[in-house]
């Protein structure tokens, strides 16, 4: 008998954003600063907690050393 699993689209989107999209983002404040701000807004709107945490780390590094990447 198959178990019924709960399908949470926001969680799936959050994991894919974290695994597939954020690793491709890198650059200086002029290049990615506005994008990170907009992504933070989307994360807040759709409760994408994993991605928001990583974006906040990237924004912190951007503020500190003027360059950010996923790593």
PDB file of N, H, CA, C and O in Angstrom:
ATOM      1  N   UNK A   1       0.837  -1.175   0.000  1.00  0.00           N
ATOM      2  CA  UNK A   1       0.000   0.000   0.000  1.00  0.00           C
ATOM      3  C   UNK A   1       0.889   1.248   0.000  1.00  0.00           C
ATOM      4  O   UNK A   1       1.846   1.328   0.770  1.00  0.00           O
ATOM      5  N   UNK A   2       0.578   2.208  -0.852  1.00  0.00           N
ATOM      6  H   UNK A   2      -0.199   2.143  -1.478  1.00  0.00           H
ATOM      7  CA  UNK A   2       1.347   3.447  -0.945  1.00  0.00           C
ATOM      8  C   UNK A   2       0.928   4.417   0.143  1.00  0.00           C
ATOM      9  O   UNK A   2      -0.256   4.559   0.450  1.00  0.00           O
ATOM     10  N   UNK A   3       1.915   5.081   0.721  1.00  0.00           N
ATOM     11  H   UNK A   3       2.876   4.966   0.472  1.00  0.00           H
ATOM     12  CA  UNK A   3       1.619   6.100   1.717  1.00  0.00           C
ATOM     13  C   UNK A   3       1.286   7.406   1.010  1.00  0.00           C
ATOM     14  O   UNK A   3       1.860   7.738  -0.027  1.00  0.00           O
ATOM     15  N   UNK A   4       0.359   8.124   1.588  1.00  0.00           N
ATOM     16  H   UNK A   4      -0.107   7.854   2.430  1.00  0.00           H
ATOM     17  CA  UNK A   4       0.017   9.438   1.052  1.00  0.00           C
ATOM     18  C   UNK A   4       1.054  10.436   1.554  1.00  0.00           C
ATOM     19  O   UNK A   4       1.244  10.582   2.762  1.00  0.00           O
ATOM     20  N   UNK A   5       1.721  11.118   0.636  1.00  0.00           N
ATOM     21  H   UNK A   5       1.567  11.000  -0.345  1.00  0.00           H
ATOM     22  CA  UNK A   5       2.710  12.121   1.025  1.00  0.00           C
ATOM     23  C   UNK A   5       2.140  13.507   0.755  1.00  0.00           C
ATOM     24  O   UNK A   5       1.376  13.711  -0.189  1.00  0.00           O
ATOM     25  N   UNK A   6       2.519  14.431   1.584  1.00  0.00           N
ATOM     26  H   UNK A   6       3.140  14.266   2.350  1.00  0.00           H
ATOM     27  CA  UNK A   6       2.040  15.795   1.426  1.00  0.00           C
ATOM     28  C   UNK A   6       2.915  16.519   0.414  1.00  0.00           C
ATOM     29  O   UNK A   6       4.141  16.432   0.470  1.00  0.00           O
ATOM     30  N   UNK A   7       2.294  17.221  -0.496  1.00  0.00           N
ATOM     31  H   UNK A   7       1.297  17.292  -0.541  1.00  0.00           H
ATOM     32  CA  UNK A   7       2.971  17.954  -1.552  1.00  0.00           C
ATOM     33  C   UNK A   7       2.981  19.434  -1.180  1.00  0.00           C
ATOM     34  O   UNK A   7       1.932  20.076  -1.122  1.00  0.00           O
ATOM     35  N   UNK A   8       4.186  19.972  -0.926  1.00  0.00           N
ATOM     36  H   UNK A   8       5.038  19.451  -0.974  1.00  0.00           H
ATOM     37  CA  UNK A   8       4.305  21.374  -0.548  1.00  0.00           C
ATOM     38  C   UNK A   8       5.103  22.096  -1.636  1.00  0.00           C
ATOM     39  O   UNK A   8       6.332  22.033  -1.664  1.00  0.00           O
ATOM     40  N   UNK A   9       4.397  22.771  -2.518  1.00  0.00           N
ATOM     41  H   UNK A   9       3.399  22.822  -2.496  1.00  0.00           H
ATOM     42  CA  UNK A   9       5.025  23.433  -3.664  1.00  0.00           C
ATOM     43  C   UNK A   9       6.045  24.481  -3.224  1.00  0.00           C
ATOM     44  O   UNK A   9       7.119  24.576  -3.818  1.00  0.00           O
ATOM     45  N   UNK A  10       5.730  25.269  -2.195  1.00  0.00           N
ATOM     46  H   UNK A  10       4.858  25.192  -1.712  1.00  0.00           H
ATOM     47  CA  UNK A  10       6.673  26.298  -1.743  1.00  0.00           C
ATOM     48  C   UNK A  10       7.981  25.679  -1.260  1.00  0.00           C
ATOM     49  O   UNK A  10       9.056  26.223  -1.513  1.00  0.00           O
ATOM     50  N   UNK A  11       7.897  24.561  -0.577  1.00  0.00           N
ATOM     51  H   UNK A  11       7.024  24.119  -0.371  1.00  0.00           H
ATOM     52  CA  UNK A  11       9.114  23.893  -0.109  1.00  0.00           C
ATOM     53  C   UNK A  11       9.938  23.382  -1.290  1.00  0.00           C
ATOM     54  O   UNK A  11      11.165  23.476  -1.280  1.00  0.00           O
ATOM     55  N   UNK A  12       9.278  22.853  -2.287  1.00  0.00           N
ATOM     56  H   UNK A  12       8.281  22.777  -2.295  1.00  0.00           H
ATOM     57  CA  UNK A  12       9.977  22.364  -3.473  1.00  0.00           C
ATOM     58  C   UNK A  12      10.653  23.522  -4.207  1.00  0.00           C
ATOM     59  O   UNK A  12      11.806  23.407  -4.622  1.00  0.00           O
ATOM     60  N   UNK A  13       9.940  24.632  -4.366  1.00  0.00           N
ATOM     61  H   UNK A  13       9.004  24.726  -4.028  1.00  0.00           H
ATOM     62  CA  UNK A  13      10.516  25.809  -5.015  1.00  0.00           C
ATOM     63  C   UNK A  13      11.706  26.326  -4.204  1.00  0.00           C
ATOM     64  O   UNK A  13      12.734  26.696  -4.771  1.00  0.00           O
ATOM     65  N   UNK A  14      11.566  26.350  -2.894  1.00  0.00           N
ATOM     66  H   UNK A  14      10.731  26.049  -2.434  1.00  0.00           H
ATOM     67  CA  UNK A  14      12.640  26.802  -2.003  1.00  0.00           C
ATOM     68  C   UNK A  14      13.894  25.951  -2.211  1.00  0.00           C
ATOM     69  O   UNK A  14      14.989  26.488  -2.373  1.00  0.00           O
ATOM     70  N   UNK A  15      13.737  24.642  -2.206  1.00  0.00           N
ATOM     71  H   UNK A  15      12.847  24.205  -2.074  1.00  0.00           H
ATOM     72  CA  UNK A  15      14.886  23.751  -2.371  1.00  0.00           C
ATOM     73  C   UNK A  15      15.525  23.902  -3.748  1.00  0.00           C
ATOM     74  O   UNK A  15      16.750  23.858  -3.865  1.00  0.00           O
ATOM     75  N   UNK A  16      14.718  24.078  -4.789  1.00  0.00           N
ATOM     76  H   UNK A  16      13.723  24.114  -4.694  1.00  0.00           H
ATOM     77  CA  UNK A  16      15.268  24.232  -6.128  1.00  0.00           C
ATOM     78  C   UNK A  16      15.981  25.572  -6.296  1.00  0.00           C
ATOM     79  O   UNK A  16      17.024  25.643  -6.945  1.00  0.00           O
ATOM     80  N   UNK A  17      15.428  26.623  -5.720  1.00  0.00           N
ATOM     81  H   UNK A  17      14.580  26.566  -5.193  1.00  0.00           H
ATOM     82  CA  UNK A  17      16.091  27.932  -5.745  1.00  0.00           C
ATOM     83  C   UNK A  17      17.452  27.834  -5.065  1.00  0.00           C
ATOM     84  O   UNK A  17      18.445  28.360  -5.568  1.00  0.00           O
ATOM     85  N   UNK A  18      17.491  27.161  -3.925  1.00  0.00           N
ATOM     86  H   UNK A  18      16.684  26.734  -3.517  1.00  0.00           H
ATOM     87  CA  UNK A  18      18.729  26.996  -3.171  1.00  0.00           C
ATOM     88  C   UNK A  18      19.742  26.136  -3.923  1.00  0.00           C
ATOM     89  O   UNK A  18      20.933  26.445  -3.920  1.00  0.00           O
ATOM     90  N   UNK A  19      19.291  25.081  -4.553  1.00  0.00           N
ATOM     91  H   UNK A  19      18.323  24.831  -4.555  1.00  0.00           H
ATOM     92  CA  UNK A  19      20.204  24.133  -5.196  1.00  0.00           C
ATOM     93  C   UNK A  19      20.585  24.492  -6.629  1.00  0.00           C
ATOM     94  O   UNK A  19      21.706  24.208  -7.052  1.00  0.00           O
ATOM     95  N   UNK A  20      19.685  25.104  -7.379  1.00  0.00           N
ATOM     96  H   UNK A  20      18.774  25.334  -7.035  1.00  0.00           H
ATOM     97  CA  UNK A  20      19.911  25.297  -8.809  1.00  0.00           C
ATOM     98  C   UNK A  20      20.137  26.738  -9.245  1.00  0.00           C
ATOM     99  O   UNK A  20      20.872  26.981 -10.202  1.00  0.00           O
ATOM    100  N   UNK A  21      19.526  27.687  -8.570  1.00  0.00           N
ATOM    101  H   UNK A  21      18.928  27.490  -7.793  1.00  0.00           H
ATOM    102  CA  UNK A  21      19.598  29.073  -9.034  1.00  0.00           C
ATOM    103  C   UNK A  21      20.624  29.884  -8.256  1.00  0.00           C
ATOM    104  O   UNK A  21      21.473  30.539  -8.861  1.00  0.00           O
ATOM    105  N   UNK A  22      20.565  29.855  -6.936  1.00  0.00           N
ATOM    106  H   UNK A  22      19.875  29.323  -6.445  1.00  0.00           H
ATOM    107  CA  UNK A  22      21.490  30.663  -6.135  1.00  0.00           C
ATOM    108  C   UNK A  22      22.966  30.355  -6.409  1.00  0.00           C
ATOM    109  O   UNK A  22      23.778  31.280  -6.382  1.00  0.00           O
ATOM    110  N   UNK A  23      23.351  29.101  -6.670  1.00  0.00           N
ATOM    111  H   UNK A  23      22.692  28.350  -6.692  1.00  0.00           H
ATOM    112  CA  UNK A  23      24.775  28.858  -6.955  1.00  0.00           C
ATOM    113  C   UNK A  23      25.289  29.567  -8.212  1.00  0.00           C
ATOM    114  O   UNK A  23      26.498  29.723  -8.380  1.00  0.00           O
ATOM    115  N   UNK A  24      24.399  29.987  -9.079  1.00  0.00           N
ATOM    116  H   UNK A  24      23.416  29.860  -8.942  1.00  0.00           H
ATOM    117  CA  UNK A  24      24.811  30.665 -10.312  1.00  0.00           C
ATOM    118  C   UNK A  24      24.976  32.178 -10.133  1.00  0.00           C
ATOM    119  O   UNK A  24      25.446  32.865 -11.040  1.00  0.00           O
ATOM    120  N   UNK A  25      24.592  32.689  -8.969  1.00  0.00           N
ATOM    121  H   UNK A  25      24.210  32.131  -8.232  1.00  0.00           H
ATOM    122  CA  UNK A  25      24.647  34.131  -8.714  1.00  0.00           C
ATOM    123  C   UNK A  25      25.962  34.491  -8.033  1.00  0.00           C
ATOM    124  O   UNK A  25      26.292  33.963  -6.971  1.00  0.00           O
ATOM    125  N   UNK A  26      26.704  35.391  -8.659  1.00  0.00           N
ATOM    126  H   UNK A  26      26.437  35.820  -9.522  1.00  0.00           H
ATOM    127  CA  UNK A  26      27.944  35.894  -8.075  1.00  0.00           C
ATOM    128  C   UNK A  26      28.270  37.241  -8.704  1.00  0.00           C
ATOM    129  O   UNK A  26      27.942  37.501  -9.861  1.00  0.00           O
ATOM    130  N   UNK A  27      28.916  38.082  -7.925  1.00  0.00           N
ATOM    131  H   UNK A  27      29.182  37.870  -6.985  1.00  0.00           H
ATOM    132  CA  UNK A  27      29.305  39.373  -8.460  1.00  0.00           C
ATOM    133  C   UNK A  27      29.415  40.428  -7.367  1.00  0.00           C
ATOM    134  O   UNK A  27      29.315  40.139  -6.175  1.00  0.00           O
ATOM    135  N   UNK A  28      29.628  41.673  -7.823  1.00  0.00           N
ATOM    136  H   UNK A  28      29.710  41.908  -8.791  1.00  0.00           H
ATOM    137  CA  UNK A  28      29.744  42.775  -6.876  1.00  0.00           C
ATOM    138  C   UNK A  28      28.370  43.402  -6.622  1.00  0.00           C
ATOM    139  O   UNK A  28      27.367  42.979  -7.197  1.00  0.00           O
ATOM    140  N   UNK A  29      28.343  44.411  -5.755  1.00  0.00           N
ATOM    141  H   UNK A  29      29.158  44.754  -5.288  1.00  0.00           H
ATOM    142  CA  UNK A  29      27.072  45.012  -5.348  1.00  0.00           C
ATOM    143  C   UNK A  29      26.323  45.596  -6.542  1.00  0.00           C
ATOM    144  O   UNK A  29      25.100  45.478  -6.625  1.00  0.00           O
ATOM    145  N   UNK A  30      27.036  46.213  -7.448  1.00  0.00           N
ATOM    146  H   UNK A  30      28.029  46.309  -7.380  1.00  0.00           H
ATOM    147  CA  UNK A  30      26.389  46.805  -8.621  1.00  0.00           C
ATOM    148  C   UNK A  30      25.744  45.724  -9.487  1.00  0.00           C
ATOM    149  O   UNK A  30      24.670  45.934 -10.049  1.00  0.00           O
ATOM    150  N   UNK A  31      26.393  44.582  -9.591  1.00  0.00           N
ATOM    151  H   UNK A  31      27.266  44.411  -9.133  1.00  0.00           H
ATOM    152  CA  UNK A  31      25.889  43.506 -10.442  1.00  0.00           C
ATOM    153  C   UNK A  31      24.731  42.729  -9.826  1.00  0.00           C
ATOM    154  O   UNK A  31      23.769  42.407 -10.524  1.00  0.00           O
ATOM    155  N   UNK A  32      24.806  42.420  -8.524  1.00  0.00           N
ATOM    156  H   UNK A  32      25.587  42.682  -7.958  1.00  0.00           H
ATOM    157  CA  UNK A  32      23.808  41.519  -7.936  1.00  0.00           C
ATOM    158  C   UNK A  32      23.070  42.086  -6.720  1.00  0.00           C
ATOM    159  O   UNK A  32      22.180  41.425  -6.185  1.00  0.00           O
ATOM    160  N   UNK A  33      23.414  43.273  -6.284  1.00  0.00           N
ATOM    161  H   UNK A  33      24.137  43.809  -6.719  1.00  0.00           H
ATOM    162  CA  UNK A  33      22.796  43.836  -5.080  1.00  0.00           C
ATOM    163  C   UNK A  33      21.285  43.944  -5.178  1.00  0.00           C
ATOM    164  O   UNK A  33      20.574  43.502  -4.276  1.00  0.00           O
ATOM    165  N   UNK A  34      20.788  44.521  -6.251  1.00  0.00           N
ATOM    166  H   UNK A  34      21.365  44.881  -6.984  1.00  0.00           H
ATOM    167  CA  UNK A  34      19.342  44.685  -6.430  1.00  0.00           C
ATOM    168  C   UNK A  34      18.657  43.328  -6.574  1.00  0.00           C
ATOM    169  O   UNK A  34      17.564  43.126  -6.045  1.00  0.00           O
ATOM    170  N   UNK A  35      19.289  42.402  -7.285  1.00  0.00           N
ATOM    171  H   UNK A  35      20.177  42.566  -7.715  1.00  0.00           H
ATOM    172  CA  UNK A  35      18.718  41.067  -7.464  1.00  0.00           C
ATOM    173  C   UNK A  35      18.536  40.356  -6.122  1.00  0.00           C
ATOM    174  O   UNK A  35      17.500  39.735  -5.883  1.00  0.00           O
ATOM    175  N   UNK A  36      19.535  40.448  -5.251  1.00  0.00           N
ATOM    176  H   UNK A  36      20.376  40.953  -5.445  1.00  0.00           H
ATOM    177  CA  UNK A  36      19.433  39.805  -3.944  1.00  0.00           C
ATOM    178  C   UNK A  36      18.310  40.422  -3.116  1.00  0.00           C
ATOM    179  O   UNK A  36      17.611  39.716  -2.390  1.00  0.00           O
ATOM    180  N   UNK A  37      18.137  41.736  -3.225  1.00  0.00           N
ATOM    181  H   UNK A  37      18.704  42.310  -3.816  1.00  0.00           H
ATOM    182  CA  UNK A  37      17.042  42.400  -2.510  1.00  0.00           C
ATOM    183  C   UNK A  37      15.689  41.901  -3.018  1.00  0.00           C
ATOM    184  O   UNK A  37      14.790  41.627  -2.223  1.00  0.00           O
ATOM    185  N   UNK A  38      15.545  41.785  -4.330  1.00  0.00           N
ATOM    186  H   UNK A  38      16.276  42.008  -4.976  1.00  0.00           H
ATOM    187  CA  UNK A  38      14.289  41.311  -4.905  1.00  0.00           C
ATOM    188  C   UNK A  38      14.030  39.849  -4.532  1.00  0.00           C
ATOM    189  O   UNK A  38      12.894  39.472  -4.246  1.00  0.00           O
ATOM    190  N   UNK A  39      15.072  39.035  -4.536  1.00  0.00           N
ATOM    191  H   UNK A  39      15.995  39.341  -4.768  1.00  0.00           H
ATOM    192  CA  UNK A  39      14.914  37.638  -4.134  1.00  0.00           C
ATOM    193  C   UNK A  39      14.514  37.531  -2.657  1.00  0.00           C
ATOM    194  O   UNK A  39      13.728  36.658  -2.287  1.00  0.00           O
ATOM    195  N   UNK A  40      15.049  38.410  -1.825  1.00  0.00           N
ATOM    196  H   UNK A  40      15.688  39.119  -2.125  1.00  0.00           H
ATOM    197  CA  UNK A  40      14.658  38.422  -0.414  1.00  0.00           C
ATOM    198  C   UNK A  40      13.166  38.703  -0.285  1.00  0.00           C
ATOM    199  O   UNK A  40      12.479  38.071   0.518  1.00  0.00           O
ATOM    200  N   UNK A  41      12.668  39.642  -1.070  1.00  0.00           N
ATOM    201  H   UNK A  41      13.226  40.155  -1.722  1.00  0.00           H
ATOM    202  CA  UNK A  41      11.235  39.946  -1.057  1.00  0.00           C
ATOM    203  C   UNK A  41      10.394  38.750  -1.477  1.00  0.00           C
ATOM    204  O   UNK A  41       9.355  38.480  -0.874  1.00  0.00           O
ATOM    205  N   UNK A  42      10.828  38.038  -2.496  1.00  0.00           N
ATOM    206  H   UNK A  42      11.672  38.258  -2.986  1.00  0.00           H
ATOM    207  CA  UNK A  42      10.105  36.837  -2.926  1.00  0.00           C
ATOM    208  C   UNK A  42      10.134  35.760  -1.853  1.00  0.00           C
ATOM    209  O   UNK A  42       9.138  35.075  -1.622  1.00  0.00           O
ATOM    210  N   UNK A  43      11.276  35.616  -1.202  1.00  0.00           N
ATOM    211  H   UNK A  43      12.086  36.173  -1.389  1.00  0.00           H
ATOM    212  CA  UNK A  43      11.394  34.624  -0.132  1.00  0.00           C
ATOM    213  C   UNK A  43      10.444  34.951   1.014  1.00  0.00           C
ATOM    214  O   UNK A  43       9.834  34.053   1.594  1.00  0.00           O
ATOM    215  N   UNK A  44      10.321  36.226   1.339  1.00  0.00           N
ATOM    216  H   UNK A  44      10.817  36.956   0.868  1.00  0.00           H
ATOM    217  CA  UNK A  44       9.386  36.643   2.389  1.00  0.00           C
ATOM    218  C   UNK A  44       7.940  36.371   1.964  1.00  0.00           C
ATOM    219  O   UNK A  44       7.133  35.872   2.748  1.00  0.00           O
ATOM    220  N   UNK A  45       7.632  36.706   0.722  1.00  0.00           N
ATOM    221  H   UNK A  45       8.288  37.112   0.085  1.00  0.00           H
ATOM    222  CA  UNK A  45       6.265  36.562   0.222  1.00  0.00           C
ATOM    223  C   UNK A  45       5.806  35.103   0.212  1.00  0.00           C
ATOM    224  O   UNK A  45       4.655  34.807   0.534  1.00  0.00           O
ATOM    225  N   UNK A  46       6.716  34.192  -0.160  1.00  0.00           N
ATOM    226  H   UNK A  46       7.651  34.433  -0.421  1.00  0.00           H
ATOM    227  CA  UNK A  46       6.342  32.786  -0.320  1.00  0.00           C
ATOM    228  C   UNK A  46       6.915  31.864   0.757  1.00  0.00           C
ATOM    229  O   UNK A  46       6.869  30.643   0.612  1.00  0.00           O
ATOM    230  N   UNK A  47       7.444  32.429   1.816  1.00  0.00           N
ATOM    231  H   UNK A  47       7.481  33.421   1.934  1.00  0.00           H
ATOM    232  CA  UNK A  47       7.995  31.660   2.951  1.00  0.00           C
ATOM    233  C   UNK A  47       9.063  30.657   2.507  1.00  0.00           C
ATOM    234  O   UNK A  47       8.997  29.474   2.842  1.00  0.00           O
ATOM    235  N   UNK A  48      10.042  31.144   1.752  1.00  0.00           N
ATOM    236  H   UNK A  48      10.096  32.105   1.480  1.00  0.00           H
ATOM    237  CA  UNK A  48      11.146  30.311   1.288  1.00  0.00           C
ATOM    238  C   UNK A  48      12.310  30.476   2.261  1.00  0.00           C
ATOM    239  O   UNK A  48      13.249  31.228   2.001  1.00  0.00           O
ATOM    240  N   UNK A  49      12.237  29.769   3.377  1.00  0.00           N
ATOM    241  H   UNK A  49      11.474  29.158   3.588  1.00  0.00           H
ATOM    242  CA  UNK A  49      13.154  30.009   4.485  1.00  0.00           C
ATOM    243  C   UNK A  49      14.592  29.570   4.199  1.00  0.00           C
ATOM    244  O   UNK A  49      15.531  30.247   4.620  1.00  0.00           O
ATOM    245  N   UNK A  50      14.783  28.466   3.501  1.00  0.00           N
ATOM    246  H   UNK A  50      14.021  27.916   3.159  1.00  0.00           H
ATOM    247  CA  UNK A  50      16.143  27.993   3.212  1.00  0.00           C
ATOM    248  C   UNK A  50      16.872  28.978   2.295  1.00  0.00           C
ATOM    249  O   UNK A  50      18.020  29.349   2.544  1.00  0.00           O
ATOM    250  N   UNK A  51      16.193  29.383   1.254  1.00  0.00           N
ATOM    251  H   UNK A  51      15.261  29.081   1.053  1.00  0.00           H
ATOM    252  CA  UNK A  51      16.794  30.324   0.300  1.00  0.00           C
ATOM    253  C   UNK A  51      17.040  31.681   0.944  1.00  0.00           C
ATOM    254  O   UNK A  51      18.071  32.306   0.695  1.00  0.00           O
ATOM    255  N   UNK A  52      16.100  32.143   1.771  1.00  0.00           N
ATOM    256  H   UNK A  52      15.263  31.635   1.973  1.00  0.00           H
ATOM    257  CA  UNK A  52      16.277  33.443   2.417  1.00  0.00           C
ATOM    258  C   UNK A  52      17.511  33.439   3.304  1.00  0.00           C
ATOM    259  O   UNK A  52      18.267  34.410   3.325  1.00  0.00           O
ATOM    260  N   UNK A  53      17.716  32.357   4.033  1.00  0.00           N
ATOM    261  H   UNK A  53      17.102  31.568   4.017  1.00  0.00           H
ATOM    262  CA  UNK A  53      18.892  32.267   4.904  1.00  0.00           C
ATOM    263  C   UNK A  53      20.174  32.386   4.083  1.00  0.00           C
ATOM    264  O   UNK A  53      21.094  33.106   4.472  1.00  0.00           O
ATOM    265  N   UNK A  54      20.240  31.693   2.961  1.00  0.00           N
ATOM    266  H   UNK A  54      19.493  31.109   2.645  1.00  0.00           H
ATOM    267  CA  UNK A  54      21.439  31.738   2.119  1.00  0.00           C
ATOM    268  C   UNK A  54      21.608  33.123   1.490  1.00  0.00           C
ATOM    269  O   UNK A  54      22.723  33.639   1.415  1.00  0.00           O
ATOM    270  N   UNK A  55      20.515  33.719   1.045  1.00  0.00           N
ATOM    271  H   UNK A  55      19.609  33.300   1.107  1.00  0.00           H
ATOM    272  CA  UNK A  55      20.585  35.056   0.452  1.00  0.00           C
ATOM    273  C   UNK A  55      21.082  36.067   1.479  1.00  0.00           C
ATOM    274  O   UNK A  55      21.882  36.941   1.147  1.00  0.00           O
ATOM    275  N   UNK A  56      20.619  35.959   2.717  1.00  0.00           N
ATOM    276  H   UNK A  56      19.968  35.249   2.987  1.00  0.00           H
ATOM    277  CA  UNK A  56      21.082  36.865   3.770  1.00  0.00           C
ATOM    278  C   UNK A  56      22.585  36.693   4.002  1.00  0.00           C
ATOM    279  O   UNK A  56      23.285  37.678   4.242  1.00  0.00           O
ATOM    280  N   UNK A  57      23.085  35.471   3.935  1.00  0.00           N
ATOM    281  H   UNK A  57      22.517  34.671   3.740  1.00  0.00           H
ATOM    282  CA  UNK A  57      24.528  35.240   4.055  1.00  0.00           C
ATOM    283  C   UNK A  57      25.268  35.912   2.902  1.00  0.00           C
ATOM    284  O   UNK A  57      26.304  36.546   3.105  1.00  0.00           O
ATOM    285  N   UNK A  58      24.730  35.770   1.695  1.00  0.00           N
ATOM    286  H   UNK A  58      23.888  35.256   1.530  1.00  0.00           H
ATOM    287  CA  UNK A  58      25.355  36.380   0.519  1.00  0.00           C
ATOM    288  C   UNK A  58      25.345  37.904   0.642  1.00  0.00           C
ATOM    289  O   UNK A  58      26.331  38.556   0.299  1.00  0.00           O
ATOM    290  N   UNK A  59      24.241  38.477   1.128  1.00  0.00           N
ATOM    291  H   UNK A  59      23.440  37.947   1.406  1.00  0.00           H
ATOM    292  CA  UNK A  59      24.165  39.926   1.304  1.00  0.00           C
ATOM    293  C   UNK A  59      25.165  40.398   2.354  1.00  0.00           C
ATOM    294  O   UNK A  59      25.754  41.469   2.207  1.00  0.00           O
ATOM    295  N   UNK A  60      25.362  39.622   3.397  1.00  0.00           N
ATOM    296  H   UNK A  60      24.883  38.752   3.517  1.00  0.00           H
ATOM    297  CA  UNK A  60      26.346  39.970   4.416  1.00  0.00           C
ATOM    298  C   UNK A  60      27.749  39.988   3.860  1.00  0.00           C
ATOM    299  O   UNK A  60      28.527  40.899   4.145  1.00  0.00           O
ATOM    300  N   UNK A  61      28.074  38.986   3.066  1.00  0.00           N
ATOM    301  H   UNK A  61      27.442  38.246   2.834  1.00  0.00           H
ATOM    302  CA  UNK A  61      29.397  38.940   2.443  1.00  0.00           C
ATOM    303  C   UNK A  61      29.560  40.088   1.453  1.00  0.00           C
ATOM    304  O   UNK A  61      30.636  40.679   1.356  1.00  0.00           O
ATOM    305  N   UNK A  62      28.507  40.402   0.724  1.00  0.00           N
ATOM    306  H   UNK A  62      27.633  39.921   0.803  1.00  0.00           H
ATOM    307  CA  UNK A  62      28.544  41.510  -0.231  1.00  0.00           C
ATOM    308  C   UNK A  62      28.837  42.828   0.490  1.00  0.00           C
ATOM    309  O   UNK A  62      29.608  43.650  -0.004  1.00  0.00           O
ATOM    310  N   UNK A  63      28.229  43.022   1.640  1.00  0.00           N
ATOM    311  H   UNK A  63      27.603  42.354   2.041  1.00  0.00           H
ATOM    312  CA  UNK A  63      28.458  44.243   2.412  1.00  0.00           C
ATOM    313  C   UNK A  63      29.876  44.286   2.982  1.00  0.00           C
ATOM    314  O   UNK A  63      30.482  45.353   3.082  1.00  0.00           O
ATOM    315  N   UNK A  64      30.394  43.120   3.352  1.00  0.00           N
ATOM    316  H   UNK A  64      29.902  42.253   3.271  1.00  0.00           H
ATOM    317  CA  UNK A  64      31.700  43.068   4.002  1.00  0.00           C
ATOM    318  C   UNK A  64      32.866  43.174   3.014  1.00  0.00           C
ATOM    319  O   UNK A  64      33.800  43.940   3.250  1.00  0.00           O
ATOM    320  N   UNK A  65      32.826  42.427   1.925  1.00  0.00           N
ATOM    321  H   UNK A  65      32.067  41.804   1.733  1.00  0.00           H
ATOM    322  CA  UNK A  65      33.974  42.371   1.009  1.00  0.00           C
ATOM    323  C   UNK A  65      33.647  42.839  -0.401  1.00  0.00           C
ATOM    324  O   UNK A  65      34.467  42.711  -1.310  1.00  0.00           O
ATOM    325  N   UNK A  66      32.432  43.388  -0.584  1.00  0.00           N
ATOM    326  H   UNK A  66      31.765  43.492   0.154  1.00  0.00           H
ATOM    327  CA  UNK A  66      32.015  43.952  -1.867  1.00  0.00           C
ATOM    328  C   UNK A  66      31.908  42.925  -2.992  1.00  0.00           C
ATOM    329  O   UNK A  66      31.886  43.296  -4.166  1.00  0.00           O
ATOM    330  N   UNK A  67      31.840  41.647  -2.650  1.00  0.00           N
ATOM    331  H   UNK A  67      31.858  41.346  -1.696  1.00  0.00           H
ATOM    332  CA  UNK A  67      31.668  40.588  -3.636  1.00  0.00           C
ATOM    333  C   UNK A  67      30.951  39.433  -2.960  1.00  0.00           C
ATOM    334  O   UNK A  67      31.205  39.146  -1.790  1.00  0.00           O
ATOM    335  N   UNK A  68      30.069  38.774  -3.672  1.00  0.00           N
ATOM    336  H   UNK A  68      29.863  39.007  -4.622  1.00  0.00           H
ATOM    337  CA  UNK A  68      29.371  37.638  -3.085  1.00  0.00           C
ATOM    338  C   UNK A  68      29.216  36.525  -4.098  1.00  0.00           C
ATOM    339  O   UNK A  68      29.080  36.760  -5.298  1.00  0.00           O
ATOM    340  N   UNK A  69      29.240  35.315  -3.587  1.00  0.00           N
ATOM    341  H   UNK A  69      29.350  35.124  -2.611  1.00  0.00           H
ATOM    342  CA  UNK A  69      28.940  34.134  -4.382  1.00  0.00           C
ATOM    343  C   UNK A  69      28.248  33.142  -3.464  1.00  0.00           C
ATOM    344  O   UNK A  69      28.148  33.368  -2.258  1.00  0.00           O
ATOM    345  N   UNK A  70      27.780  32.062  -4.022  1.00  0.00           N
ATOM    346  H   UNK A  70      27.862  31.878  -5.002  1.00  0.00           H
ATOM    347  CA  UNK A  70      27.048  31.065  -3.249  1.00  0.00           C
ATOM    348  C   UNK A  70      27.938  30.400  -2.207  1.00  0.00           C
ATOM    349  O   UNK A  70      27.477  30.057  -1.118  1.00  0.00           O
ATOM    350  N   UNK A  71      29.193  30.221  -2.536  1.00  0.00           N
ATOM    351  H   UNK A  71      29.567  30.500  -3.421  1.00  0.00           H
ATOM    352  CA  UNK A  71      30.118  29.505  -1.647  1.00  0.00           C
ATOM    353  C   UNK A  71      30.560  30.392  -0.494  1.00  0.00           C
ATOM    354  O   UNK A  71      31.338  29.958   0.355  1.00  0.00           O
TER     355      UNK A  71
END
